[in-house]
């Protein structure tokens, strides 16, 4: 039986709305050249469900931290995510023409400006994240966590594995899992962990950080498996991006290794594990996170 997502969608809209509003003003007050600002805002304000900052806000809220104190940090995470999309779409990377239903950044502003827009978003993210009123040691711990997830041992390294594997018939399952854990999963996992770290002043501890990591790791893998499946079964109009590119580029994906039905089962198994990590909590944030996990996989049901 399908989950009733009516309340979940209300909460998601509220949280993503908070993020959207703050992102719209996040670049103000900084002397940014007009062309660069337009390019940065083109991708940053292109919409989306803002899942990563929402995860950060939800974990922090479940553990007692106020949304207003965590919001700027959460928005910084979205800036890091957006920079990665701008760079991934470049001709030297995935060479994608569409993102969220619009031409990709380099198609509109040129490759040089797109590179600089990504650079600007990445660096301004840390300007945003260090501007909270939370205890400095908690912010430092969260910055260390997110920078590790975004860097060469995480998202950037995962993109290298992806580039190296593209077009190869020799990549194994272990390499596929490593690539997804680094490229997609690391930032999702870290978004949850940062929420727990930023709530330490309200009582969150090591157990909460471990639970947030387990939750984020499981939904991160589920998210990637679903993304692989949708590249086979989805349509460009509803997804807002080109489909079928994984097969065209001979990329290693879960459907390629396991087939569609087995991939769908694996996604659900990861969602189940994510929900198990929430068993010690209660309240609307816990219910929201449970629904969010299931919502990821129900996209391919």
Secondary structure, 3 states (H helix, E strand, C coil): CCCCCHHHHHHHHHHHHHHHHHHHHCCCCCCCCHHHHHHHHHHHCCCCCCHHHHHHHHHHHHCCCCHHHHHHHHHHHHHHHHHHHHHHCCCCCCCCCEECCEECHHHHHCHHHHHHHHHHHHHHHHHHHCCCCCCHHHHHHHHHHHHHHHCCCCHHHHHHHHHHHCCCCCCCHHHHHHHHHHHHHHHHHHHHHHHHHCCHHHCCCHHHHHHHHHHHHHHHHHHHHHHHHHHHHCCHHHHCCCCCHHHHCCCCCHHHHHCHHHHHHHHHHHHHHHHHCCCCCCCHHHHHHHHHHHHHHHCCC
